[in-house]
């Protein structure tokens, strides 16, 4: 039987009342005294992270404890004004708390009965708005947020059922949203009542495992929109600390409940956590927050809770937010190389690093980490080369500091393979390219031209290494068998060199290639272990062979008799150099019919055959080529999508940013030709903007650092206005005659970008 317990029936002790009165005044202007107080104890947390073990392997779960932290059941004060003494009689524990604020344990099933509906609450708000009497609303907020039991009583759909499933939190989401949305309309004392209630809830000490009602309370409290102001951050931090310290099984429930939130509410949670982390790192008014030394656990706690939201986003059937929304750009301005060094060298350390939670680091940071890591390796190799020369008393040639590639244009592929094989030990040095018979110093243009010409030739369908699928607009590895796959190694090396030398390649690989490149992200010591054998699905096949993927999807959903109607076995056929060859998906597959019962197995084996097994030797060689250059722990920080962006750039164009970053030669930005050029370009549809970028730079994608990293230049040529624009893709340069008007410029530019073949190299 449920008891109807109200606050009016409570008889709190006067001493406890005085203790609660000493909590900080909760208002937007009261922040004095927040920098004082004892050092806060902080319990150990279990984090799902990219944590490195001493043997170099990586565990899924790791534990860290911040320096100066002691263990114990004693809770830290909600704010420094509550000074906990070390004498036992002054500690706030469950034993000396008054009955009205003691937490109920898992064995106590008594819950207050609250029957207010959303409609009734909204009517209360309307009446208070008209009359100016907010007492009824104030009492509702004070009572509801005063304890975990009251939160459940108010917002639980039904008080009786346990709702102990991941699929249903049992919370009346509509009611929570209404209560929180109305909170900003209430007088300050009602808003302070909510924060006081949260303080009372968090001050309670618990024993044993948390109940699902406790998890529901955390789920409700973390959605509080008040937690966007630094004035509430002390309370918010303690809430995050308690959520972060929950057991892994409890996190599992919260993760699934989070993914049920609307996109709007989910995004608000993510943005609130990012703001909290950014403000703690770089406070606008440092005096509003406690000193970092006294709250070093704030950022780890917030990052952990953010990782739960990231996990919820990943397991959602359709991502709620793009993964880039979990980047915190503030971290771009921190010492991320020191963070990486600690993560890389500390072994099985308990020290927190952002690299343990790589989802929060932007691609800009990850690219910088990879490049600085490569620079350190380049410097190390160059230094060793110098030492070797000096020790043998040989003449020091400064060219040994670089990876020097010298090739003939007519034998570009074979010469490049020979040079890279000969200089295999120097792949991590700075790349310098020269063409035989051509004078010139490589200041970056020759290197880019070498990449563009080589990629263009290798990926040509006549060369036979890759197949281009028109319906998916991507390249895939040819499945023909041969004795030498060294040219696939060359492609892998080229991709690795492009990442290390900040060159964007015009390669159209499907996303699953980058999944395979990170399987595993670090080359195994045992070379007999398989590499590139990613777990791929029909969705991955759809990005390569959409028609075949559609047919297999229809097979899975077919409601008739599969065996009789499809007459298919576990044997598949494919064309290799004009010859049809058959392969069994499993032993004796040609004699095993596909039925309604085994069709899922058939589809999975077929997908695995097409994307893994049929190209295993080609991809293995390609994998080792890429990792021979990019052998870095930093790869473990990357998502497959981020590897693609590092290699090929981002597909998101912002031509206004390109206009701001553009450089001019012979023109100024106020010249009529330049003004007309940007009017035309900004008015182009996306398709033509991509063509312009491809015409000018050799790629229609944007480097990781954005348009500013293109160093885009518009130059004037003294030529007839009958000429079409000319591009120098090696230098990201477009040359324009002084066209008479906007109409003429648009006509000439459209013709040029629509009829340029290949990369338009000059």
C-alpha positions in Angstrom: 0.0 0.0 0.0 1.4 3.4 -0.9 1.5 6.1 1.7 0.6 9.7 0.9 3.6 11.5 2.4 3.8 15.3 2.1 6.4 17.7 3.4 3.8 19.3 5.8 3.9 16.0 7.8 7.6 16.1 8.3 9.2 17.1 11.7 12.9 17.8 10.8 15.4 18.5 13.6 16.4 22.1 14.1 20.1 21.2 13.8 19.5 19.7 10.3 17.5 22.7 9.3 20.4 25.0 10.3 22.8 22.7 8.4 20.7 23.0 5.2 20.4 26.7 5.6 24.1 27.0 5.4 24.0 25.8 1.8 25.0 28.5 -0.7 22.4 31.0 -1.8 21.2 29.9 -5.2 21.0 32.8 -7.5 22.6 34.0 -10.7 24.5 36.8 -8.9 25.7 34.8 -5.8 29.1 33.3 -6.5 31.2 34.7 -3.7 32.9 32.2 -1.6 32.9 29.5 -4.2 36.7 29.4 -4.3 36.9 28.4 -0.6 36.5 25.1 1.1 38.2 21.8 1.8 39.6 19.6 -1.0 36.9 17.4 -2.3 37.1 13.6 -2.0 36.3 11.8 -5.2 35.6 8.1 -5.6 37.2 6.0 -8.3 35.3 5.8 -11.6 35.1 3.0 -14.1 35.4 4.5 -17.6 34.7 3.0 -21.0 37.6 4.4 -22.9 40.6 4.0 -25.2 42.8 3.1 -22.3 46.2 1.6 -23.0 47.7 -1.2 -21.0 51.4 -1.6 -20.3 51.8 -4.3 -22.9 50.5 -1.9 -25.6 47.1 -3.5 -25.9 43.9 -1.6 -25.1 41.2 -2.5 -22.7 37.6 -1.5 -23.0 37.2 -0.6 -19.4 39.7 1.1 -17.2 39.8 2.8 -13.8 41.3 6.1 -12.9 41.7 8.0 -9.7 42.7 11.7 -9.7 45.6 12.7 -7.6 45.0 13.5 -3.9 41.8 11.5 -3.8 41.0 9.3 -0.8 38.4 6.5 -0.7 35.4 6.3 1.7 31.7 6.6 2.0 31.9 10.3 2.9 30.3 12.5 0.3 32.0 15.8 -0.7 30.1 19.0 0.2 27.7 20.3 -2.4 29.4 23.6 -2.0 32.4 24.9 0.0 30.2 26.7 2.5 29.2 23.3 4.0 32.4 22.5 5.8 32.7 18.9 6.7 34.8 18.2 9.7 36.8 15.1 10.1 35.3 14.3 13.5 32.8 11.6 13.2 30.0 13.4 15.0 30.0 16.2 12.3 29.9 14.1 9.2 26.7 14.1 7.3 25.8 10.4 7.2 22.7 8.4 6.8 22.8 7.7 10.6 22.7 11.3 11.8 20.5 12.8 9.1 16.9 13.6 10.3 14.2 11.1 9.2 12.7 13.5 6.7 15.9 13.6 4.5 17.1 10.1 4.9 17.4 8.2 1.7 15.2 5.1 1.3 17.1 2.0 0.4 16.2 -0.7 -2.2 14.3 -2.7 0.4 12.0 0.3 1.2 9.2 0.2 -1.3 7.1 3.1 0.2 6.5 5.8 -2.3 4.4 9.0 -2.0 1.3 9.1 -4.1 1.2 12.0 -6.5 -1.6 12.4 -9.0 -1.0 15.7 -10.7 -1.3 15.6 -14.5 0.4 17.6 -17.2 -2.9 19.5 -17.9 -3.3 20.3 -14.2 0.3 21.5 -13.9 -0.2 23.8 -16.9 -3.4 25.1 -15.5 -1.5 25.9 -12.2 1.1 27.9 -14.2 -1.6 29.8 -16.1 -3.4 30.7 -12.9 -0.2 31.8 -11.2 0.8 33.9 -14.2 -2.6 35.7 -14.1 -2.9 36.1 -10.3 0.8 36.5 -9.5 0.4 34.0 -6.7 3.1 31.3 -7.3 2.9 29.6 -3.9 1.2 26.5 -5.2 3.7 26.2 -8.0 6.6 26.9 -5.7 5.5 24.1 -3.3 5.2 21.7 -6.2 8.7 22.3 -7.3 10.1 22.2 -3.8 8.4 18.9 -3.0 9.0 17.2 -6.3 12.7 17.8 -6.5 13.3 17.3 -2.8 14.1 13.6 -3.1 14.5 10.7 -5.5 11.3 9.2 -4.2 9.3 12.4 -4.9 10.8 12.6 -8.4 9.6 9.1 -9.1 6.2 9.8 -7.5 5.6 12.8 -9.7 7.0 11.7 -13.1 6.7 7.9 -13.1 3.9 6.8 -15.4 2.5 4.3 -12.8 3.7 4.0 -9.3 3.2 0.2 -9.1 5.1 -1.3 -12.0 8.9 -1.6 -11.7 9.7 -0.6 -15.3 13.0 -2.5 -15.0 13.7 -2.6 -18.8 16.0 -0.8 -21.0 13.2 -0.1 -23.5 11.0 1.9 -21.2 12.3 4.2 -18.5 8.8 4.4 -17.0 9.0 8.2 -17.1 6.2 10.5 -18.3 8.5 12.4 -20.7 5.8 14.9 -21.6 5.3 15.9 -18.0 9.0 16.4 -17.4 9.3 18.6 -20.5 6.4 20.7 -19.4 7.8 21.1 -15.9 11.2 22.1 -17.2 9.9 24.3 -19.9 7.8 26.2 -17.4 10.6 26.6 -14.9 12.1 29.6 -16.7 8.8 31.4 -16.4 8.6 31.1 -12.7 9.8 33.6 -10.1 13.4 33.2 -8.8 12.3 31.7 -5.5 10.7 28.8 -7.4 13.8 28.2 -9.4 15.9 28.3 -6.2 13.5 25.8 -4.7 14.4 23.3 -7.4 18.1 23.7 -6.8 17.6 23.4 -3.1 15.7 20.2 -3.6 18.4 18.8 -5.8 21.0 19.6 -3.2 18.9 17.7 -0.6 18.6 14.7 -3.0 22.4 14.6 -3.7 23.4 15.0 0.0 21.8 11.7 0.9 24.1 8.8 1.4 23.3 5.4 -0.1 24.1 1.9 0.6 24.1 -1.1 -1.7 23.2 -1.1 -5.4 21.0 1.6 -6.9 17.4 0.9 -7.7 15.8 1.7 -11.1 13.9 4.4 -9.3 17.3 6.0 -8.4 18.3 5.8 -12.1 15.1 7.4 -13.1 15.8 10.3 -10.7 19.3 10.8 -12.2 17.7 10.6 -15.7 15.3 13.3 -14.7 17.7 15.6 -12.9 20.4 15.6 -15.7 17.8 17.1 -18.0 17.4 20.2 -15.8 17.9 23.3 -18.1 19.2 25.3 -15.1 22.6 23.6 -15.5 23.7 26.1 -18.1 24.8 28.8 -15.7 28.1 28.8 -13.8 26.1 29.7 -10.7 24.7 26.1 -10.7 27.9 24.3 -11.8 28.8 23.2 -8.3 25.5 21.3 -8.0 25.7 20.1 -11.6 29.2 18.8 -11.1 28.0 16.7 -8.1 25.1 15.3 -10.1 27.5 14.3 -12.9 29.9 12.8 -10.4 27.2 10.5 -9.0 26.0 9.5 -12.5 29.6 8.8 -13.6 30.2 6.6 -10.5 27.2 4.3 -11.2 27.8 0.7 -11.9 28.3 -0.4 -15.5 24.9 -2.2 -15.5 23.3 1.1 -14.5 25.1 3.0 -17.2 23.7 0.4 -19.7 20.1 1.4 -18.6 20.8 5.1 -18.8 22.4 4.7 -22.2 19.3 3.1 -23.6 17.0 5.6 -22.0 19.0 8.5 -23.4 18.5 7.2 -26.9 14.7 7.4 -26.5 14.9 11.2 -26.0 13.8 13.5 -28.8 16.6 14.9 -30.9 16.0 18.4 -29.4 16.3 17.2 -25.8 19.2 14.9 -26.6 21.1 17.7 -28.3 20.5 20.0 -25.3 22.1 17.5 -23.0 25.1 17.2 -25.2 25.5 21.0 -25.6 25.0 21.5 -21.8 27.9 19.1 -21.1 30.1 20.7 -23.7 29.4 24.1 -22.2 30.2 22.8 -18.7 33.6 21.4 -19.9 34.5 24.5 -21.9 33.6 26.8 -19.1 35.6 24.8 -16.6 38.6 24.8 -18.9 38.4 28.5 -19.9 36.1 30.3 -17.5 35.0 33.8 -18.5 34.9 34.8 -14.8 37.2 32.5 -12.9 36.0 33.9 -9.6 32.6 32.2 -10.3 34.1 28.7 -10.0 36.2 26.9 -7.4 39.9 26.7 -8.2 40.7 23.9 -10.6 42.9 22.2 -7.9 39.8 21.7 -5.8 37.5 20.4 -8.5 39.8 18.4 -10.8 37.2 15.7 -11.0 34.6 18.0 -12.7 35.8 17.4 -16.3 36.4 13.6 -16.0 32.8 13.3 -14.6 31.3 15.4 -17.4 33.3 13.6 -20.0 32.1 10.2 -18.7 28.5 11.2 -18.8 29.0 12.6 -22.3 30.4 9.2 -23.3 27.1 7.6 -22.3 25.3 10.0 -24.6 27.8 9.2 -27.4 27.3 5.5 -26.8 23.5 6.1 -27.0 24.0 7.9 -30.2 26.0 5.0 -31.7 23.6 2.2 -30.7 20.6 4.1 -32.0 19.2 2.6 -35.2 19.7 6.0 -36.9 22.2 8.3 -35.2 20.4 11.0 -33.2 23.2 13.5 -33.9 26.1 13.6 -36.3 29.3 12.3 -34.6 30.9 15.8 -35.2 28.4 17.2 -32.6 30.3 15.4 -29.9 33.5 17.3 -30.8 34.4 20.0 -28.3 36.3 22.7 -30.3 37.5 24.2 -27.0 40.0 21.3 -26.8 41.6 22.5 -30.0 43.2 25.2 -27.8 44.5 22.9 -25.1 47.9 21.1 -24.9 46.5 18.1 -26.6 50.0 16.8 -27.5 50.7 16.5 -23.7 47.4 14.7 -23.3 48.4 12.3 -26.1 51.8 11.8 -24.6 50.4 10.9 -21.2 47.9 8.5 -22.8 50.6 6.9 -24.9 53.2 6.5 -22.2 51.4 6.0 -18.9 50.6 2.4 -19.5 47.9 1.0 -17.2 47.6 4.4 -15.5 44.6 5.7 -13.6 45.2 9.3 -14.9 42.5 10.9 -16.9 43.1 12.0 -20.5 40.8 13.2 -23.2 42.5 10.6 -25.5 40.7 7.9 -23.5 37.5 9.5 -24.9 38.5 10.2 -28.5 35.0 11.0 -29.6 35.3 14.4 -28.0 38.4 15.4 -29.9 37.9 17.1 -33.3 39.4 16.0 -36.5 41.6 19.1 -36.4 43.1 17.9 -33.1 43.5 14.3 -34.4 45.2 15.5 -37.6 47.5 17.7 -35.6 48.4 14.8 -33.3 49.1 12.5 -36.2 51.2 15.1 -38.0 53.2 16.1 -34.9 53.7 12.5 -34.1 55.0 11.9 -37.6 57.2 15.0 -37.4 58.8 13.6 -34.3 59.3 10.3 -36.0 60.7 12.1 -39.1 63.1 14.1 -36.9 64.2 11.0 -35.1 64.9 9.2 -38.3 66.8 12.1 -39.8 68.8 12.6 -36.7 69.8 8.9 -36.7 70.8 9.2 -40.4 73.1 12.2 -39.5 74.6 10.4 -36.6 75.4 7.4 -38.8 77.0 9.6 -41.4 79.1 11.4 -38.8 80.1 8.2 -37.0 81.5 6.8 -40.3 83.2 10.2 -41.0 81.2 10.5 -44.2 80.2 13.8 -45.8 76.8 14.9 -44.6 74.3 15.5 -47.4 71.3 17.5 -46.3 69.2 15.5 -48.8 69.2 12.6 -46.3 66.8 14.6 -44.2 64.1 14.0 -46.8 62.3 11.2 -48.6 63.5 12.0 -52.1 61.5 10.7 -55.0 62.8 11.1 -58.6 60.6 9.8 -61.4 60.0 9.9 -65.1 56.6 11.0 -66.3 56.3 8.2 -68.9 57.2 5.5 -66.3 55.4 7.2 -63.4 54.0 4.1 -61.7 57.0 1.8 -62.1 59.5 4.5 -61.1 57.4 5.4 -58.0 57.2 1.8 -56.9 61.0 1.4 -57.3 61.7 4.6 -55.4 59.4 3.9 -52.5 60.7 0.3 -52.3 64.3 1.6 -52.3 63.6 4.3 -49.7 61.3 2.1 -47.5 63.3 3.0 -44.4 62.8 6.8 -45.1 59.0 6.9 -45.6 58.5 9.0 -42.4 60.8 11.7 -43.7 59.5 14.9 -45.3 58.6 14.1 -49.0 60.4 15.8 -51.9 59.6 15.0 -55.5 61.4 15.8 -58.7 60.7 14.8 -62.3 63.6 13.6 -64.5 64.7 16.3 -67.0 62.7 19.1 -65.4 64.4 21.8 -63.5 62.6 23.0 -60.4 62.6 23.0 -56.6 59.7 21.2 -54.9 58.0 23.7 -52.6 54.9 21.6 -52.5 53.5 21.9 -56.0 55.6 19.0 -57.5 54.6 16.8 -54.6 50.9 17.4 -55.1 51.3 16.9 -58.9 53.0 13.6 -58.3 50.2 12.5 -56.1 47.5 13.6 -58.5 49.1 12.1 -61.6 49.9 8.8 -59.8 46.4 8.4 -58.3 44.8 9.3 -61.7 46.8 6.6 -63.5 46.5 3.8 -60.8 42.7 4.2 -60.5 42.0 4.3 -64.2 39.8 1.3 -65.1 42.2 0.3 -67.9 44.9 -0.3 -65.3 42.8 -3.1 -63.8 43.6 -2.6 -60.1 40.3 -1.1 -59.2 36.7 -1.4 -60.5 34.6 1.7 -60.7 30.9 1.3 -59.9 28.8 3.9 -61.6 25.7 3.5 -59.4 27.7 4.0 -56.2 30.3 6.3 -57.7 33.1 4.5 -55.9 36.2 2.4 -56.6 36.6 -1.2 -55.3 39.4 -3.6 -55.3 39.5 -5.9 -58.4 39.2 -9.5 -57.3 41.5 -11.0 -60.0 44.2 -13.3 -58.6 47.9 -12.8 -59.5 51.3 -13.6 -58.0 52.3 -10.0 -57.2 50.1 -7.5 -55.4 52.9 -4.9 -54.8 51.0 -2.2 -56.6 48.3 -2.3 -54.0 51.0 -1.7 -51.4 51.9 1.4 -53.4 48.4 2.7 -53.1 48.4 2.1 -49.3 51.8 3.9 -49.1 50.4 6.8 -51.1 47.5 7.2 -48.8 49.8 7.1 -45.7 52.2 9.7 -47.3 49.2 11.9 -48.1 48.1 12.0 -44.5 51.6 12.6 -43.2 52.3 15.3 -45.8 48.9 17.0 -45.6 47.9 16.2 -49.2 44.2 15.7 -50.0 43.6 12.9 -52.5 40.8 12.6 -55.0 40.0 9.0 -54.1 36.4 7.5 -54.1 36.6 4.6 -51.7 33.4 3.5 -49.9 33.3 4.0 -46.1 33.9 0.3 -45.4 37.5 0.6 -46.8 38.3 2.8 -43.8 36.7 0.4 -41.4 38.9 -2.3 -42.8 42.0 -0.1 -42.5 41.3 0.2 -38.8 40.9 -3.5 -38.3 43.0 -3.5 -36.3 44.2 0.1 -36.0 47.7 -1.0 -35.0 49.6 -3.7 -37.0 49.7 -6.9 -35.0 53.1 -8.3 -33.9 52.1 -11.7 -35.2 52.1 -11.3 -39.0 50.1 -14.5 -39.4 47.0 -12.8 -37.8 44.4 -11.7 -40.4 44.1 -7.9 -41.0 41.3 -6.0 -42.7 38.7 -8.6 -41.9 36.1 -6.1 -40.5 32.6 -7.2 -39.5 30.5 -5.7 -42.4 26.8 -5.8 -43.1 24.3 -5.4 -45.9 24.5 -1.6 -45.3 28.2 -1.6 -46.1 27.5 -3.6 -49.3 24.9 -1.1 -50.3 27.5 1.6 -50.4 29.5 -0.4 -52.9 27.0 -2.5 -54.9 23.6 -1.0 -54.2 21.7 -3.2 -56.8 23.1 -6.5 -55.3 22.4 -5.2 -51.8 18.8 -4.5 -52.7 18.4 -8.0 -54.2 19.8 -9.6 -51.0 17.5 -7.4 -48.9 14.5 -8.7 -50.9 15.7 -12.2 -50.3 15.6 -11.6 -46.6 12.1 -10.2 -46.6 10.6 -12.6 -49.1 7.5 -14.2 -47.7 7.3 -17.2 -50.0 9.3 -20.4 -50.2 12.9 -19.3 -50.8 14.2 -22.7 -51.7 11.6 -23.4 -54.4 11.3 -19.8 -55.8 15.0 -18.7 -55.8 16.7 -22.1 -56.5 19.9 -20.7 -55.0 22.8 -22.6 -53.2 25.7 -21.5 -51.0 27.8 -21.1 -54.2 28.3 -17.7 -55.9 29.9 -16.7 -59.1 31.8 -13.6 -60.2 33.7 -12.4 -63.3 37.5 -12.1 -63.2 39.2 -10.8 -66.3 36.3 -11.9 -68.4 36.1 -15.4 -66.9 33.2 -16.5 -64.7 34.4 -18.3 -61.6 32.4 -20.0 -58.9 33.2 -20.1 -55.1 31.5 -21.9 -52.2 30.6 -19.7 -49.3 31.0 -22.7 -47.0 32.3 -26.3 -47.5 30.0 -28.2 -49.9 28.1 -24.9 -50.6 27.2 -25.9 -54.1 25.0 -28.7 -52.6 23.4 -26.6 -49.8 20.2 -24.9 -50.9 19.3 -21.5 -49.5 16.1 -21.8 -47.5 13.9 -19.5 -45.3 15.8 -20.9 -42.3 19.4 -20.3 -43.5 19.0 -17.2 -45.7 20.4 -14.8 -43.1 23.6 -17.0 -42.9 23.7 -16.9 -46.7 23.5 -13.2 -46.9 26.2 -12.7 -44.2 28.6 -15.1 -45.8 28.0 -13.5 -49.2 28.7 -10.0 -47.9 31.8 -11.3 -46.1 33.0 -13.0 -49.3 32.5 -9.9 -51.5 34.0 -7.3 -49.0 36.6 -9.4 -47.2 37.6 -12.8 -48.5 37.5 -12.3 -52.3 39.9 -9.4 -52.0 41.9 -10.5 -48.9 45.4 -10.6 -50.5 44.9 -7.3 -52.3 43.6 -5.5 -49.2 46.2 -7.1 -46.9 49.0 -5.7 -49.1 47.2 -2.3 -49.2 46.8 -2.4 -45.4 50.5 -3.0 -44.7 51.4 -0.3 -47.2 49.3 2.3 -45.4 50.5 1.3 -41.9 54.1 1.3 -43.0 53.8 5.0 -43.1 51.0 5.6 -40.5 52.3 3.3 -37.8 51.1 5.5 -35.0 49.1 5.0 -31.8 47.2 8.1 -32.9 45.2 5.9 -35.4 43.4 4.4 -32.4 41.8 7.8 -31.8 40.1 7.8 -35.2 36.8 6.7 -36.5 36.6 5.3 -40.0 34.9 8.5 -41.2 37.7 10.5 -39.8 40.3 8.5 -41.6 38.4 9.2 -44.8 38.4 12.9 -44.0 42.1 12.9 -43.4 42.8 11.2 -46.7 40.2 12.8 -48.9 39.0 15.9 -47.1 35.5 16.8 -46.0 32.6 16.9 -48.5 31.0 19.9 -46.7 31.7 23.1 -48.8 31.5 26.6 -47.4 32.2 28.9 -50.3 31.8 32.0 -48.1 34.8 30.8 -46.1 36.7 30.3 -49.3 36.0 33.9 -50.3 37.2 35.2 -47.0 40.5 33.2 -47.2 41.2 33.7 -50.9 44.4 35.4 -52.0 44.9 37.5 -55.1 47.6 38.2 -57.6 47.1 41.0 -60.1 43.7 41.6 -58.7 42.3 43.0 -55.4 39.2 41.8 -53.7 37.4 45.0 -54.8 38.1 44.7 -58.5 34.9 44.3 -60.6 36.1 40.9 -62.0 36.6 39.5 -58.5 33.3 40.8 -57.3 31.6 39.3 -60.3 33.4 36.0 -59.7 32.2 35.6 -56.2 28.7 36.7 -57.1 28.6 33.9 -59.7 30.3 31.3 -57.4 28.1 31.9 -54.4 25.0 31.7 -56.7 26.1 28.4 -58.1 24.3 25.2 -57.1 26.3 22.8 -55.0 27.1 20.6 -58.0 28.8 23.5 -59.8 30.6 24.7 -56.7 32.1 21.2 -56.4 33.1 21.3 -60.0 34.8 24.7 -59.5 36.7 23.4 -56.5 37.8 20.3 -58.4 38.8 22.4 -61.4 41.0 24.6 -59.2 42.5 22.2 -56.7 42.1 18.7 -58.2 39.6 17.6 -55.5 36.0 18.6 -54.7 36.6 18.1 -51.0 37.9 20.4 -48.2 41.0 19.8 -46.1 40.5 19.1 -42.4 41.4 22.6 -41.4 38.7 24.1 -43.6 38.7 26.3 -46.7 41.5 28.5 -45.2 43.9 25.5 -45.5 43.5 25.4 -49.3 45.6 28.6 -49.8 43.2 29.3 -52.7 44.5 32.0 -55.1 42.9 33.9 -58.0 45.4 35.4 -60.5 45.1 37.8 -63.3 46.3 36.8 -66.8 46.7 39.4 -69.6 44.8 37.4 -72.2 41.8 37.9 -74.4 38.5 37.8 -72.7 37.6 35.1 -75.3 39.9 32.7 -73.2 38.4 30.4 -70.7 39.7 30.4 -67.1 42.9 28.4 -66.5 43.7 26.4 -63.3 47.0 25.2 -61.7 45.7 22.5 -59.4 49.2 21.9 -58.0 49.0 25.4 -56.4 45.2 25.6 -55.9 45.2 28.5 -58.3 42.7 29.8 -60.9 43.7 32.4 -63.5 41.0 34.8 -64.9 41.2 37.2 -67.8 39.7 40.6 -67.0 36.2 39.7 -68.2 34.0 42.7 -69.1 30.9 41.8 -67.1 29.3 39.2 -64.8 27.4 37.5 -67.6 30.5 36.9 -69.7 32.5 35.6 -66.6 29.7 33.2 -65.7 29.5 31.8 -69.2 33.2 31.2 -69.5 33.6 29.8 -66.0 30.7 27.4 -66.5 32.2 26.1 -69.7 35.6 25.6 -68.1 34.5 23.7 -65.0 32.0 21.6 -67.0 34.4 20.4 -69.6 37.6 20.0 -67.7 38.9 16.4 -67.9 40.6 14.6 -65.0 42.4 16.9 -62.7 42.9 19.7 -65.3 46.6 19.7 -64.5 48.8 22.2 -66.2 
